[in-house]
Amino acid sequence: CGFDFGVLQGFVAIEGTVYGDDNHNGLMDNNESGIPNQLVDVGNNQQVLTLSNGVYLAYVDTGNYTLQKDASGFFAANAILPATLPVYIPNYSTVDTGLNFGVQTTPGIHDVAIDLLPLTPVSPGYESFYAVEVTNLTSQNETFADSLTDDPGLIFDNVLPSFAYGYDSASNTLNWQNNNLGPFGTNTNLASAGASMSYALNQDLYDWASVTIPETDNNPTNNFDTCHQIVVGPFDPNGKTSNQAGKTAMAYISTGQTLKYSIEFQNTGNSDAVNVIVKDVLDPGFDLKTFRFIGANTNAFAGSGVVTCDVKLLGDTLYVKLSQIMLQPKSVNAVGSIGWISYAIQPKATLAPETELHNTASIYFDRNAPIKTNTTLHTIQGNPNSVQNIVDDGQLYMAPNPFSTQINFRLQNMPGDKYNYTVTDVLGRTIVTGTITTGQTATLYRNTMSAGTYFITFFNDEGIVKRGKIVAE
């Protein structure tokens, strides 16, 4: 017939484990655990993600490869042993195993981290969905309590898990108590809330989540997370959202700020969706070395299937395949029809002010044509150190600044009564959150804050009202 399809030669697979190397001996001992959601660079512009047991698997061609595991994400400060692994694959139909990387963790410490993920936009009269993910960053089990505080106009009406939560109506806060989160494991709590019909379009909303443990946390800076959303009109259930809506229509963000994206999808068909694939071409302005995969709904809203999550970065393109997710039709189970994937990433530090970051994803339900999401926008506002170092401008008083042990601040001559505030570092990570009453002085204690520059933002239901720079000496 004139067509030459060639001959299938076989396959080559590279397999190994990223694990917590507590004793720093460079070997995976029987009592050491694998770490999920870790990227391994296998060469040829391909990175693969470890599974829930820390195992990674990549299919490649024959030849020479240099495998590499960069210190990144929650383990950015940890040494990796070995730094690289050379591999030579001479023949097809080969599986090269035992290519392990040890993240040199510290035994005996306690450390958990939290991510707050908005899974849908907020629209008056519609449901908004949120995921709160807590990650154990240690090699032992951890007991923890986490909470989600939403804007007062978001009324919680569906919570998972439903057997282990409490509700504080005064602060509109959900509280979960969880036990025995395994080594390097992740726990997902979910909530949906009906949005008030009184919301105005383009209104700013702020939510936050926190996690506590009975012991002293080794790194309390990752125990808080915040979310800034802007009220929109009716929206497509297959879309892309960010936990940072930015400021103004250009969605300005700081250089080096961490952005968290969620790509949400819903089965609006008439039968179960067996497999879902998400393809996301990342903007070239992002630093791929800062990529951190947060998670997907492999054990939460998913249907009856045993879900596997396969994640790859091929160049600047992210592929996520959720196999056997078995999403039910919306007409059968509205909650069980929803799925999502989430990741975090930072812009390149060299981007010029006014650089725009655009992102659009494609969602594939089984063999159907792809559904394009909306396009997100963030704009670099320039050097975050340009934020004004306020001492007293007649409305916001802060002293002493710089400070060694504590700093006092007071809002005055302001129209509102109470304001929320957040303190973030130069990477956009939330350090402290709280509230302040106009005319009263609040004190921020340095505690575990490292020396450096931080930014304090005051906001209320109308949006951001004041922002200043503080310096810890």
Secondary structure as GFF3:
##gff-version 3
##sequence-region A 1 473
A	DSSP	beta_strand	12	20	.	.	.	ID=ss1
A	DSSP	beta_strand	39	43	.	.	.	ID=ss2
A	DSSP	beta_strand	46	49	.	.	.	ID=ss3
A	DSSP	beta_strand	55	60	.	.	.	ID=ss4
A	DSSP	beta_strand	63	68	.	.	.	ID=ss5
A	DSSP	three_ten_helix	73	75	.	.	.	ID=ss6
A	DSSP	beta_strand	80	81	.	.	.	ID=ss7
A	DSSP	beta_strand	84	89	.	.	.	ID=ss8
A	DSSP	beta_strand	94	96	.	.	.	ID=ss9
A	DSSP	beta_strand	101	103	.	.	.	ID=ss10
A	DSSP	beta_strand	112	118	.	.	.	ID=ss11
A	DSSP	beta_strand	127	136	.	.	.	ID=ss12
A	DSSP	beta_strand	142	149	.	.	.	ID=ss13
A	DSSP	beta_strand	154	160	.	.	.	ID=ss14
A	DSSP	beta_strand	165	168	.	.	.	ID=ss15
A	DSSP	beta_strand	173	181	.	.	.	ID=ss16
A	DSSP	beta_strand	186	195	.	.	.	ID=ss17
A	DSSP	beta_strand	204	212	.	.	.	ID=ss18
A	DSSP	three_ten_helix	220	222	.	.	.	ID=ss19
A	DSSP	beta_strand	224	230	.	.	.	ID=ss20
A	DSSP	beta_strand	239	242	.	.	.	ID=ss21
A	DSSP	beta_strand	252	253	.	.	.	ID=ss22
A	DSSP	beta_strand	259	266	.	.	.	ID=ss23
A	DSSP	beta_strand	276	281	.	.	.	ID=ss24
A	DSSP	beta_strand	286	296	.	.	.	ID=ss25
A	DSSP	beta_strand	308	314	.	.	.	ID=ss26
A	DSSP	beta_strand	317	323	.	.	.	ID=ss27
A	DSSP	three_ten_helix	335	337	.	.	.	ID=ss28
A	DSSP	beta_strand	338	347	.	.	.	ID=ss29
A	DSSP	beta_strand	356	359	.	.	.	ID=ss30
A	DSSP	beta_strand	361	365	.	.	.	ID=ss31
A	DSSP	beta_strand	371	372	.	.	.	ID=ss32
A	DSSP	beta_strand	376	380	.	.	.	ID=ss33
A	DSSP	three_ten_helix	384	386	.	.	.	ID=ss34
A	DSSP	beta_strand	396	399	.	.	.	ID=ss35
A	DSSP	beta_strand	406	411	.	.	.	ID=ss36
A	DSSP	beta_strand	418	425	.	.	.	ID=ss37
A	DSSP	beta_strand	430	437	.	.	.	ID=ss38
A	DSSP	beta_strand	441	445	.	.	.	ID=ss39
A	DSSP	beta_strand	452	460	.	.	.	ID=ss40
A	DSSP	beta_strand	463	472	.	.	.	ID=ss41
###
